[in-house]
Amino acid sequence: MTTKEKPSAEAHGALHTMKPVTVFSYMLGDFGCNLAFSLSTAWLLFYYTDVAGLNAGLIATMFFVVRLWDAFADLIAGRIVDQTMTRWGKFRPFILWFALPLLFLSFLTFYVPDNWKTEAWAGNYGPALLYAYLTYAVLGFFYSMVNIPYGSLASAMTQSIKERAKLVSWRLWGGAAAGLFLTAIIAPQISTIQRAMSAARIKATAGDAAAQAEFVRLQGDMQAVFTQITLWFVVLGGLCFLMVFLFCKEHVVRVSAKTTMRETVQTLKVNKPLQILCLSSLFYLTGVYAVGPISAYYARYYMGDTAHATTIAFVNSGVQLLVTPWRCGGRR
């Protein structure tokens, strides 16, 4: 794919230092994206197994299938973005148009209907599993429709390498902060409910009917945690993406030559640096999707309390926050 950059009417500012509000608003974009991404990578497996009652093996298969779909979704989203130009720019409109659909799909993904959850706990996984496939696949597509233009936006905001590096650095801060923020909110609430459920389970095993009813009620409380959080994230994430749209203006017009899918594949075959980049992304995302979902289980079963997931997130995010300025904003 051939891409040319040429100055727009505002190009006189394309090499100048960006205002703090611009950099901060760009950071909020990754914070907003990770309200959906980090929530699904860290807590969706837990939600499906411990709240929705689905079998872990079936969910593992679903994750694999949807990851394959995501590869095509990224290509589709990328081509749509590449062929679009509006009076607001090339990338910003997608952030505005798809932000709320993305965040609302995150809510739907963590809201398996009660009757289907009841059937899943009884061993009939069909309806809940189909719902999981559909909502998670659509969530992935909407994420691509927001994250791809957001990731490309920095190159359209400035022609300064130094300023672009600053944007990348602050973007990483936003993503790490979102992951820590999510876990700090969710883990303590889940831990409190789990302790109450363990006590109710012991009494229910001894034949206490009231304890059995309490156990069922507590399962509903766990669903309420995810429902309330994802609804609040629609509001919070919407504000984050609105800030990106309003303050992260495109000063560089990117003109891309139209290419076919065959040409894209042929380019990948002969472009070794691109192959390395694709493989690096594959290994990185494999690690993210492998480590993220097990944190809640590790905290609960090995550290003794789901609340320790906050400590795990703090260590992971803390290391990232410490090294980010050195990698992206430090030595040249």
GUMI-430488 format. One line per 3 residues: number of its first residue (from 1); their letters; for each residue x, y, z of N, C-alpha, C. Coordinates in steps of 0.02 Angstrom, whole numbers. Layout:
NUM = A = X/Y/Z/X/Y/Z/X/Y/Z  ...
***
This chain:
1 = MTT = 42/-59/0/0/0/0/44/62/0  31/107/-46/69/168/-51/32/225/-18  65/259/28/33/314/64/76/376/59
4 = KEK = 46/431/38/81/494/33/52/543/84  96/582/115/73/633/160/84/701/128  32/742/128/40/809/103/5/857/150
7 = PSA = 31/917/156/4/965/204/-66/986/187  -106/996/240/-173/1023/233/-171/1098/243  -230/1128/247/-233/1200/257/-204/1221/324
10 = EAH = -200/1172/371/-175/1187/438/-103/1163/447  -70/1147/391/-4/1116/394/49/1160/427  35/1225/431/84/1269/463/96/1250/535
13 = GAL = 48/1214/566/56/1194/636/76/1122/643  87/1087/586/100/1015/589/167/997/619  213/1046/621/279/1032/650/289/1066/717
16 = HTM = 239/1101/741/245/1137/804/230/1091/863  252/1112/922/237/1075/983/161/1077/997  133/1018/1010/61/1015/1022/43/1040/1092
19 = KPV = -17/1065/1098/-41/1089/1162/-52/1031/1210  -44/1043/1275/-55/989/1324/-125/958/1319  -176/998/1304/-244/971/1299/-249/922/1241
22 = TVF = -210/934/1188/-210/888/1131/-179/822/1149  -122/824/1182/-88/763/1203/-130/724/1253  -159/760/1301/-200/728/1352/-262/696/1320
25 = SYM = -292/730/1273/-352/703/1239/-334/641/1200  -276/641/1168/-255/581/1131/-245/522/1179  -216/536/1238/-209/483/1288/-276/454/1308
28 = LGD = -327/497/1314/-393/474/1334/-422/425/1283  -400/430/1220/-424/383/1170/-406/311/1187  -344/300/1208/-324/231/1226/-355/210/1292
31 = FGC = -366/259/1337/-402/244/1398/-472/218/1380  -506/253/1333/-573/232/1313/-572/165/1278  -524/154/1233/-520/89/1198/-510/32/1247
34 = NLA = -470/44/1299/-455/-9/1347/-510/-20/1398  -558/26/1402/-617/10/1442/-654/-50/1412  -648/-59/1346/-677/-118/1314/-626/-174/1308
37 = FSL = -565/-158/1285/-515/-210/1272/-491/-243/1336  -469/-204/1385/-443/-233/1447/-498/-268/1487  -559/-242/1483/-614/-275/1517/-626/-344/1490
40 = STA = -624/-351/1423/-636/-416/1393/-578/-463/1403  -516/-439/1396/-459/-484/1404/-449/-507/1476  -463/-464/1524/-450/-481/1594/-508/-516/1628
43 = WLL = -570/-500/1608/-627/-522/1648/-680/-561/1610  -675/-566/1544/-729/-599/1507/-731/-674/1519  -674/-707/1520/-672/-779/1535/-702/-792/1604
46 = FYY = -683/-752/1653/-710/-759/1720/-786/-749/1719  -810/-699/1682/-882/-687/1679/-918/-746/1649  -892/-773/1594/-926/-828/1561/-929/-891/1605
49 = TDV = -876/-905/1642/-874/-967/1681/-908/-959/1749  -897/-903/1784/-920/-896/1852/-986/-858/1859  -1007/-823/1807/-1070/-786/1810/-1121/-815/1761
52 = AGL = -1099/-826/1699/-1145/-851/1649/-1152/-927/1651  -1106/-962/1684/-1112/-1034/1692/-1090/-1076/1633  -1050/-1047/1588/-1029/-1083/1528/-967/-1125/1542
55 = NAG = -958/-1177/1502/-902/-1222/1509/-838/-1189/1484  -784/-1195/1522/-721/-1161/1505/-693/-1186/1438  -700/-1251/1424/-675/-1278/1361/-711/-1249/1301
58 = LIA = -777/-1241/1307/-816/-1212/1252/-796/-1138/1242  -784/-1103/1296/-764/-1033/1291/-695/-1027/1260  -650/-1072/1277/-583/-1071/1246/-588/-1079/1171
61 = TMF = -631/-1125/1149/-642/-1135/1077/-671/-1071/1046  -719/-1041/1081/-749/-979/1055/-697/-924/1047  -653/-917/1097/-601/-866/1092/-557/-877/1031
64 = FVV = -540/-940/1017/-498/-956/960/-534/-938/895  -597/-957/889/-636/-943/829/-643/-867/818  -659/-832/871/-668/-759/864/-602/-724/849
67 = RLW = -545/-751/874/-480/-722/857/-468/-728/782  -487/-785/752/-481/-792/679/-525/-741/643  -586/-732/668/-631/-682/639/-601/-612/646
70 = DAF = -569/-598/702/-540/-532/713/-488/-515/660  -451/-566/635/-402/-553/583/-435/-524/521  -492/-553/502/-529/-527/444/-563/-461/461
73 = ADL = -587/-454/522/-619/-392/543/-571/-333/539  -508/-345/558/-457/-293/554/-445/-272/481  -442/-322/436/-433/-306/366/-491/-266/338
76 = IAG = -552/-287/355/-611/-253/331/-613/-181/357  -601/-174/423/-601/-107/453/-547/-64/423  -488/-92/414/-432/-54/386/-447/-28/316
79 = RIV = -478/-70/275/-494/-49/206/-549/4/206  -597/-3/251/-651/48/255/-621/115/274  -579/115/325/-547/177/347/-503/206/292
82 = DQT = -465/162/259/-418/184/208/-452/219/149  -514/199/135/-549/226/77/-598/282/95  -593/308/156/-640/358/180/-606/425/189
85 = MTR = -639/479/170/-616/546/184/-677/590/194  -679/629/248/-736/672/263/-711/742/278  -757/789/287/-738/857/303/-709/863/373
88 = WGK = -717/810/415/-687/809/482/-620/774/482  -599/749/425/-537/712/421/-548/640/401  -495/602/404/-497/532/383/-512/484/441
91 = FRP = -485/500/500/-488/454/556/-537/474/611  -541/538/626/-582/561/682/-655/542/677  -686/543/617/-757/525/613/-772/454/638
94 = FIL = -727/407/625/-738/338/648/-739/334/724  -695/373/755/-694/374/828/-759/401/856  -787/451/821/-851/480/843/-909/433/829
97 = WFA = -910/402/770/-967/361/749/-971/295/786  -914/264/800/-915/196/826/-898/191/900  -885/247/933/-868/244/1004/-925/216/1046
100 = LPL = -985/244/1039/-1041/221/1080/-1062/149/1061  -1065/131/996/-1079/61/980/-1029/13/1012  -964/32/1012/-913/-11/1043/-927/-20/1117
103 = LFL = -939/35/1152/-949/32/1224/-1014/-3/1242  -1066/7/1201/-1129/-27/1214/-1124/-102/1201  -1084/-121/1151/-1073/-193/1139/-1035/-224/1197
106 = SFL = -991/-185/1229/-957/-210/1289/-1008/-226/1344  -1058/-181/1351/-1112/-194/1399/-1150/-257/1381  -1169/-265/1318/-1207/-324/1297/-1167/-388/1305
109 = TFY = -1102/-385/1292/-1059/-444/1299/-1059/-470/1371  -1062/-424/1418/-1062/-443/1489/-1134/-445/1517  -1182/-459/1473/-1252/-461/1496/-1289/-519/1462
112 = VPD = -1266/-580/1476/-1302/-639/1452/-1370/-640/1486  -1426/-646/1448/-1493/-646/1478/-1500/-697/1534  -1538/-679/1585/-1544/-721/1645/-1569/-792/1630
115 = NWK = -1620/-797/1586/-1647/-864/1573/-1596/-909/1538  -1553/-879/1496/-1501/-919/1463/-1446/-936/1512  -1432/-893/1560/-1383/-910/1612/-1409/-968/1654
118 = TEA = -1473/-967/1670/-1503/-1022/1710/-1496/-1088/1673  -1510/-1087/1607/-1502/-1148/1567/-1429/-1171/1565  -1383/-1124/1560/-1313/-1142/1557/-1290/-1174/1622
121 = WAG = -1311/-1147/1679/-1293/-1178/1743/-1323/-1248/1750  -1379/-1260/1714/-1410/-1326/1716/-1380/-1374/1664  -1332/-1349/1624/-1299/-1392/1575/-1319/-1382/1503
124 = NYG = -1368/-1339/1490/-1388/-1324/1421/-1353/-1260/1399  -1295/-1268/1367/-1253/-1210/1351/-1273/-1174/1286  -1314/-1206/1245/-1328/-1181/1177/-1345/-1107/1172
127 = PAL = -1401/-1085/1201/-1421/-1014/1192/-1370/-964/1218  -1343/-976/1278/-1294/-929/1306/-1229/-929/1265  -1209/-987/1240/-1148/-992/1200/-1156/-955/1134
130 = LYA = -1214/-963/1101/-1227/-927/1039/-1226/-852/1050  -1257/-830/1105/-1257/-759/1123/-1186/-735/1133  -1144/-775/1165/-1075/-757/1178/-1037/-749/1112
133 = YLT = -1046/-797/1067/-1012/-793/1001/-1031/-729/965  -1095/-714/960/-1119/-658/921/-1096/-591/951  -1106/-582/1016/-1088/-518/1047/-1013/-506/1047
136 = YAV = -974/-558/1060/-902/-550/1063/-873/-537/993  -901/-569/942/-877/-558/873/-892/-487/851  -952/-462/865/-971/-394/846/-930/-344/886
139 = LGF = -918/-358/950/-876/-315/991/-806/-308/959  -779/-363/935/-713/-361/903/-712/-318/841  -766/-322/801/-769/-281/740/-774/-207/757
142 = FYS = -817/-189/805/-823/-119/825/-758/-93/856  -723/-137/892/-659/-116/920/-609/-99/864  -609/-140/811/-565/-125/754/-584/-60/721
145 = MVN = -649/-45/717/-673/16/684/-655/79/724  -639/71/787/-618/128/828/-542/128/836  -513/71/852/-442/69/870/-396/79/811
148 = IPY = -415/54/752/-372/63/693/-367/136/674  -422/173/666/-414/244/652/-382/283/709  -395/263/771/-363/296/827/-287/287/825
151 = GSL = -265/226/812/-194/214/808/-160/251/750  -198/262/696/-170/297/638/-174/373/645  -212/396/693/-224/468/700/-161/508/715
154 = ASA = -115/479/753/-55/516/773/-15/540/712  -11/498/660/27/518/601/-8/572/561  -72/582/574/-109/635/540/-112/699/581
157 = MTQ = -91/696/644/-94/754/688/-32/798/681  25/767/666/88/804/664/138/769/619  183/808/588/238/780/549/302/776/590
160 = SIK = 299/799/652/358/798/695/367/729/726  427/700/715/441/634/744/440/637/820  466/692/847/467/700/920/397/704/948
163 = ERA = 352/741/915/284/747/940/245/682/932  259/645/879/226/580/871/248/532/926  313/534/943/338/491/997/304/509/1063
166 = KLV = 292/573/1073/257/595/1134/187/567/1136  153/568/1079/84/541/1076/84/466/1091  132/430/1062/135/357/1075/147/344/1149
169 = SWR = 192/383/1179/207/374/1250/146/384/1293  111/440/1281/51/454/1321/-5/405/1306  -7/379/1245/-57/328/1230/-47/266/1273
172 = LWG = 15/245/1281/30/187/1323/11/199/1396  22/261/1418/1/278/1486/-74/271/1493  -112/294/1443/-185/289/1446/-208/217/1449
175 = GAA = -178/173/1408/-197/103/1408/-182/69/1474  -122/81/1501/-103/51/1565/-148/76/1622  -163/140/1621/-206/168/1673/-276/137/1671
178 = AGL = -301/125/1611/-368/95/1604/-369/24/1633  -317/-16/1618/-315/-84/1645/-313/-85/1721  -273/-41/1750/-269/-37/1823/-334/-12/1853
181 = FLT = -363/37/1821/-427/66/1844/-482/13/1845  -486/-26/1792/-537/-79/1787/-530/-129/1844  -470/-155/1853/-460/-207/1903/-471/-181/1973
184 = AII = -450/-119/1985/-459/-90/2052/-532/-81/2069  -575/-73/2019/-646/-66/2031/-680/-135/2038  -663/-181/1993/-699/-244/1989/-676/-294/2042
187 = APQ = -610/-304/2049/-585/-358/2091/-610/-356/2164  -609/-299/2199/-633/-299/2268/-707/-316/2274  -748/-293/2227/-820/-308/2229/-832/-383/2219
190 = IST = -797/-412/2169/-804/-483/2157/-781/-524/2217  -726/-502/2248/-699/-537/2306/-749/-539/2363  -782/-483/2377/-831/-479/2431/-889/-527/2418
193 = IQR = -913/-528/2356/-969/-572/2339/-948/-645/2344  -888/-661/2321/-864/-730/2324/-859/-756/2395  -836/-714/2441/-832/-735/2511/-902/-750/2538
196 = AMS = -950/-708/2522/-1018/-719/2544/-1047/-782/2512  -1031/-794/2449/-1055/-854/2415/-1026/-918/2445  -963/-915/2464/-931/-974/2495/-965/-991/2561
199 = AAR = -981/-940/2600/-1016/-952/2664/-1085/-980/2652  -1121/-952/2602/-1188/-976/2586/-1187/-1047/2559  -1135/-1064/2520/-1130/-1131/2492/-1122/-1183/2547
202 = IKA = -1081/-1166/2597/-1071/-1213/2652/-1137/-1227/2689  -1175/-1173/2702/-1239/-1181/2737/-1289/-1218/2693  -1288/-1204/2628/-1335/-1237/2582/-1321/-1312/2578
205 = TAG = -1257/-1330/2580/-1238/-1401/2579/-1264/-1438/2640  -1270/-1401/2695/-1296/-1430/2757/-1372/-1432/2758  -1405/-1411/2703/-1478/-1414/2699/-1514/-1350/2717
208 = DAA = -1480/-1295/2721/-1511/-1231/2737/-1542/-1201/2674  -1609/-1202/2670/-1644/-1177/2611/-1633/-1102/2601  -1632/-1065/2655/-1621/-993/2651/-1552/-977/2623
211 = AQA = -1503/-1018/2641/-1436/-1008/2616/-1433/-1021/2541  -1472/-1070/2517/-1474/-1084/2445/-1503/-1025/2407  -1555/-995/2434/-1585/-936/2403/-1536/-877/2404
214 = EFV = -1498/-872/2459/-1448/-819/2465/-1393/-828/2413  -1374/-890/2401/-1323/-905/2351/-1345/-882/2282  -1407/-897/2264/-1434/-876/2199/-1436/-800/2194
217 = RLQ = -1456/-767/2248/-1458/-693/2248/-1389/-664/2238  -1339/-694/2269/-1271/-669/2262/-1244/-677/2191  -1266/-729/2157/-1248/-736/2086/-1275/-677/2046
220 = GDM = -1336/-657/2063/-1364/-598/2031/-1326/-535/2048  -1300/-530/2109/-1259/-473/2128/-1195/-469/2087  -1167/-527/2071/-1106/-528/2031/-1120/-503/1960
223 = QAV = -1177/-523/1933/-1198/-496/1868/-1207/-420/1872  -1236/-397/1927/-1248/-325/1936/-1184/-285/1935  -1129/-314/1961/-1065/-279/1960/-1045/-263/1889
226 = FTQ = -1048/-313/1845/-1028/-303/1775/-1077/-259/1738  -1141/-265/1753/-1192/-223/1720/-1181/-149/1737  -1173/-134/1800/-1164/-64/1820/-1099/-35/1793
229 = ITL = -1046/-74/1795/-981/-49/1772/-982/-35/1697  -1009/-82/1657/-1009/-72/1585/-1056/-15/1565  -1110/-4/1601/-1153/53/1586/-1118/119/1602
232 = WFV = -1083/121/1658/-1046/182/1674/-991/194/1623  -963/141/1596/-910/148/1547/-936/176/1481  -1000/165/1466/-1029/196/1406/-1023/272/1412
235 = VLG = -1038/298/1472/-1034/370/1484/-962/394/1485  -920/361/1526/-851/381/1534/-812/375/1468  -819/318/1436/-784/308/1372/-809/355/1318
238 = GLC = -874/369/1318/-901/416/1269/-870/485/1276  -860/506/1338/-828/571/1350/-755/570/1328  -720/515/1340/-650/509/1319/-644/516/1243
241 = FLM = -686/479/1207/-682/481/1134/-705/548/1106  -751/580/1140/-772/647/1118/-714/696/1124  -675/690/1177/-616/733/1185/-567/722/1127
244 = VFL = -557/659/1107/-513/645/1051/-539/680/988  -603/673/975/-632/702/915/-625/778/915  -635/810/972/-636/882/976/-566/914/974
247 = FCK = -517/881/1005/-452/914/1014/-394/883/975  -404/825/945/-350/793/907/-362/803/833  -349/863/810/-363/880/740/-310/850/693
250 = EHV = -332/836/633/-288/809/581/-259/866/540  -193/874/544/-158/927/508/-122/901/446  -117/835/439/-82/805/383/-131/761/345
253 = VRV = -140/775/282/-186/736/240/-148/676/213  -174/617/225/-143/556/200/-181/531/140  -148/527/83/-179/504/21/-153/434/6
256 = SAK = -198/386/7/-178/316/-3/-200/291/-71  -155/259/-105/-173/228/-169/-216/166/-156  -267/157/-197/-311/99/-188/-275/35/-207
259 = TTM = -280/-14/-164/-247/-78/-177/-297/-134/-167  -286/-189/-202/-329/-247/-194/-302/-291/-138  -343/-339/-117/-321/-385/-65/-262/-427/-90
262 = RET = -262/-444/-154/-207/-483/-181/-141/-444/-177  -144/-380/-193/-84/-338/-189/-60/-333/-117  -106/-330/-70/-87/-327/1/-50/-390/21
265 = VQT = -76/-448/0/-45/-512/17/24/-518/-16  29/-495/-78/93/-498/-113/145/-453/-80  123/-395/-56/169/-351/-20/195/-384/43
268 = LKV = 150/-418/78/169/-453/140/220/-508/125  214/-542/68/259/-597/51/331/-573/41  340/-513/15/407/-490/-3/435/-439/46
271 = NKP = 394/-415/92/417/-363/138/435/-395/205  500/-409/214/522/-444/274/510/-404/338  525/-338/340/510/-299/400/436/-301/419
274 = LQI = 392/-301/369/321/-305/383/303/-373/411  336/-426/386/324/-493/412/344/-497/486  402/-467/502/426/-467/571/377/-429/616
277 = LCL = 353/-372/591/306/-332/629/241/-371/642  217/-406/592/155/-445/600/165/-502/650  222/-536/645/235/-591/692/244/-564/763
280 = SSL = 277/-506/770/285/-477/836/217/-460/867  173/-432/826/106/-416/850/68/-479/870  78/-533/830/45/-597/845/68/-623/913
283 = FYL = 133/-624/924/159/-650/988/139/-606/1047  140/-540/1036/121/-495/1089/48/-505/1109  3/-508/1060/-68/-516/1075/-82/-585/1103
286 = TGV = -44/-635/1081/-52/-702/1110/-37/-700/1185  16/-665/1203/32/-657/1274/-21/-620/1312  -47/-566/1282/-99/-527/1315/-161/-569/1327
289 = YAV = -182/-606/1276/-242/-646/1283/-232/-708/1326  -170/-729/1335/-157/-787/1378/-150/-767/1451  -113/-712/1464/-100/-692/1534/-159/-657/1565
292 = GPI = -190/-611/1526/-245/-571/1554/-301/-611/1586  -330/-660/1549/-387/-696/1577/-372/-738/1639  -309/-760/1648/-294/-804/1704/-279/-766/1768
295 = SAY = -273/-699/1764/-254/-660/1823/-305/-668/1880  -370/-664/1862/-422/-670/1913/-422/-739/1945  -411/-791/1904/-409/-860/1931/-347/-870/1974
298 = YAR = -290/-843/1951/-228/-850/1990/-235/-816/2057  -265/-756/2057/-273/-719/2120/-319/-758/2167  -371/-788/2140/-419/-822/2183/-393/-889/2209
301 = YYM = -366/-930/2164/-350/-999/2184/-279/-1008/2209  -232/-963/2190/-163/-970/2213/-144/-918/2266  -174/-858/2259/-159/-805/2308/-213/-801/2362
304 = GDT = -268/-837/2351/-319/-844/2402/-375/-793/2401  -372/-744/2356/-424/-692/2356/-422/-657/2288  -480/-651/2256/-484/-617/2191/-461/-545/2196
307 = AHA = -467/-515/2255/-446/-445/2264/-372/-436/2247  -332/-490/2251/-261/-484/2235/-249/-473/2161  -301/-480/2120/-294/-464/2049/-275/-391/2040
310 = TTI = -295/-349/2088/-275/-279/2086/-200/-272/2093  -170/-311/2137/-97/-310/2146/-62/-332/2082  -88/-385/2051/-59/-410/1988/-62/-355/1935
313 = AFV = -120/-324/1929/-129/-270/1879/-83/-212/1894  -75/-196/1958/-32/-140/1977/40/-154/1958  63/-215/1969/132/-233/1950/141/-228/1875
316 = NSG = 94/-259/1837/99/-258/1764/96/-187/1736  46/-149/1758/37/-81/1733/92/-35/1759  113/-47/1823/164/-4/1852/230/-9/1813
319 = VQL = 249/-70/1794/310/-79/1755/303/-43/1688  245/-50/1656/235/-17/1592/238/59/1598  208/86/1651/208/158/1661/278/184/1675
322 = LVT = 319/144/1709/387/166/1726/432/167/1665  425/117/1621/472/112/1564/448/150/1503  385/168/1500/359/202/1440/395/266/1424
325 = PWR = 407/313/1471/441/375/1453/511/362/1425  546/311/1451/613/295/1427/612/269/1356  561/228/1340/558/198/1273/536/249/1222
328 = CGG = 486/293/1240/455/333/1188/468/407/1195  491/428/1253/500/500/1260/568/518/1288  612/469/1294/676/482/1327/731/492/1277
331 = RR = 781/449/1279/842/458/1239/827/452/1165  864/486/1125/858/484/1053/921/449/1024
***
